[in-house]
Amino acid sequence: MWRNALLGEVAEVKSDGLMVDIAQERTVFIKFTENTLFPAGSDFNKGDYIQVIGEWEKEVFNAHVLQTTGQRRQRMKGPRREN
């Protein structure tokens, strides 16, 4: 798990986001915002594997870009941003 990106399996679909099972047997809430981008569409189902870039706000992960991967451990492509 990275600080600004997550990979996981959708456990529950909600109107304002997704409950996602990530590493270390942890479930987090991925929140949709008015600025969230969905490059592959926004039709998510329980069991889908997703990748998301965003930022933490306490225990909630606010999504900037969110898409299904089709595979469990697919890596996101692009340069790593240093903070």
C-alpha positions in Angstrom: 0.0 0.0 0.0 1.3 3.4 -0.9 0.6 6.8 0.6 -1.4 8.1 -2.4 -2.5 5.0 -4.2 -4.4 1.8 -3.3 -5.2 -1.6 -4.9 -8.0 -3.7 -3.7 -11.2 -5.7 -4.1 -14.6 -4.1 -3.9 -16.4 -5.4 -0.8 -19.5 -3.1 -1.0 -20.8 -0.5 -3.4 -22.3 2.6 -1.8 -23.9 5.7 -3.4 -20.9 7.9 -2.4 -18.0 5.5 -2.6 -16.8 1.9 -2.2 -15.8 -0.3 0.7 -12.6 -1.9 -0.5 -10.5 -4.8 1.0 -6.8 -3.9 0.7 -3.6 -5.5 2.0 -3.2 -6.6 5.6 -6.9 -7.7 5.8 -8.0 -4.1 6.1 -11.2 -2.6 4.6 -11.2 1.1 3.8 -13.8 3.5 2.4 -13.0 5.0 -0.9 -15.0 8.2 -1.3 -16.1 9.7 -4.6 -15.8 13.4 -4.9 -17.2 15.8 -7.5 -13.7 15.8 -9.1 -13.1 12.0 -9.2 -12.2 10.8 -12.6 -13.4 7.4 -13.9 -11.3 6.6 -17.0 -13.0 3.2 -17.5 -16.5 4.1 -16.3 -18.1 4.2 -12.9 -20.0 0.9 -12.9 -18.4 -1.0 -10.0 -19.5 -4.4 -8.6 -18.7 -6.4 -5.5 -15.6 -8.5 -6.4 -14.1 -6.0 -8.9 -10.4 -5.3 -8.4 -9.7 -1.6 -8.5 -6.8 0.8 -8.5 -7.2 4.3 -7.1 -5.1 7.4 -6.7 -6.1 9.9 -4.1 -5.4 11.2 -0.6 -6.2 10.2 3.0 -8.5 12.3 5.1 -8.3 10.5 8.5 -9.7 7.0 7.8 -11.3 7.9 4.5 -9.4 7.7 1.1 -10.7 10.5 -1.2 -10.5 9.2 -4.8 -8.9 11.4 -7.5 -8.7 8.7 -10.2 -10.5 5.3 -9.9 -10.8 2.4 -12.3 -11.1 -1.4 -12.4 -7.9 -3.4 -13.1 -9.2 -6.8 -14.2 -6.4 -8.3 -12.2 -5.7 -8.4 -8.5 -2.1 -7.0 -8.4 -1.8 -5.0 -11.5 0.6 -2.0 -11.1 -0.3 1.6 -12.0 1.9 3.0 -14.6 3.6 6.4 -14.4 6.2 8.2 -12.5 6.3 8.1 -8.7 5.7 11.4 -7.1 8.0 12.4 -4.2 6.6 14.5 -1.4 
